[in-house]
Amino acid sequence: MSEQKIFFSKDNLIRYVKTFSPAQIFIVHGRTFSRLSVAEALSDFRAVHFTDFKPNPLFESVEAGVKAFRENACDLIIAVGGGSALDVAKCVKLYADRDIPLIAIPTTAGTGSEATRFAVVYKDGEKQSITDACMIPNAILFDAEPLKILPAYQRKATLLDAFSHAAESYWSIKATEASRAFAVEALRIIVSLQADYFSGRTGDAENLSLMYAAYLAGKAINISETTAGHAMSYKLTSLFGISHGHAAALCNAGLWRFMQGSAAVKELSAIIGEKTFRRLLTDGELIYPLKDATAADFDSTLELLTHSVNPVRLKNFPVPLPEDVIREIYRGILRGEAIE
Ligand SMILES: [Fe+2]
């Protein structure tokens, strides 16, 4: 596909949308859409609004989206939201019409989904990873406004997702020179602004930098893919309802210790310094017990988690990761002792 177009101004984005003379736009968005000025900017176009999806979207939502897209003869898709809105929009494009333009307007500094060919949906309770180059958005609008209204937990969890993408990409055995350059740049930005961002002291310029960092981390994983941290995170999210980025960071905090001594960790340490996964989780008050250690089903939950990790998906991880190590990492997470 041609190079992604990147806009930092709504006016320029609107001019770009007009070049397609869309008959009907399919806008996939979450609940905060009406509070954003981009909603007003798009109100001059004929549009169908699709909001029938939840976090960790179901495949059924994609099917409903494809149906609505076709029934309304839409000819352009705009996704406004976090990872879920973007993933649903990407899948609607994949299944409805691979050739129509897709525009992403991220509302978090996190998933980097606007940069990737990946989408995650859940079918029959199981995570499905969908990969297709046609799902890479044609254009992106970076606008810091949505970060002002992002709740504190989502603000922290989504930044930890971006941090996880950059770090996992860096140590992935599929990393390339290009993916590492994206990852390093993302990590430098995140490390420099994280404390102020968590405490709500960043302004529009810094927030925009963090959105861009999340995008760079997305570009990094678009090349290298994610590794064990993500593979281990999904069951934590589905079992305990914690945010995807929160779960990934908890897993990466545990994994970090088992990678000590590897070249990648030494190099990463020089970049992130004190800002390790554990430190970011502690700063965000995101380490707490997920399960009472005396609960009758503690051990069965631990086994469920341990066996939830698809060994195929660990293949990008740079060091061997035996099952007993995975179990101990989960044990620490369940007890609120995220080790590092
Ligand atoms: Fe992620």
Residues whose N, C-alpha, C, O or C-beta is under 5 A from the ligand:
A	BS01	LIG	D161
